[in-house]
Amino acid sequence: MSEGIIFTGVPSKEELKKAPGIPSKERMMKGPVAVIECIQEIPCNPCEAACPFEAIKITSPHVPYLDEEKCVGCGSCIPACPGLAIFVVNMAYSDSKALVSFPYEFLPLPEVGSEVEAVDREGKVVANGKVVSVKSSEKYNKTVVVTISVPKEFAEEVRGISLGRSKT
């Protein structure tokens, strides 16, 4: 079976390892940082324009490069990405938990404090999480940014949530 974004719509581990938008493990442990999983050469630059710290640059080939030392993990890039390919991971949140922030474009919105199923890139449940914040703004163009806490060992896998499966 073929793997990778062009075959499945989900980037493979090999593709992600080569992505210039993925910060190092050392940087992830220092605090919040953007994780840019945009691996296709798409001619756009909203993430670059949204970054107030100039931590994102579009390189050649046309993919975003993250300067992990400039990135403070503010999350301005998350709702700017039309491909929903940017997340913020904070591995320094606590001894056992990490925070993962991601774009969310579904209704109903999760409630702060609620328990949720944390899902991976393919939508498979990998852990339980707790909603820490739900941010929306006019400048976010209807994309809400949700932040959840998850066990630290799942922070690099979690990319969204499920509010529960329908029993029908």
Secondary structure, 3 states (H helix, E strand, C coil): CCCCHHHHCCCCHHHHHHCCCCCCHHHHHHCCEEEECCCCCCCCCHHHHHCCCCCEEECCCCCEEECCCCCCCCCCCCCCCCCCCEEEEECCCCCCEEEEEEEECCCCCCCCCCEEEEECCCCCEEEEEEEEEEECCHHHCCCEEEEEEEEHHHCCCCCEEECCCCCC
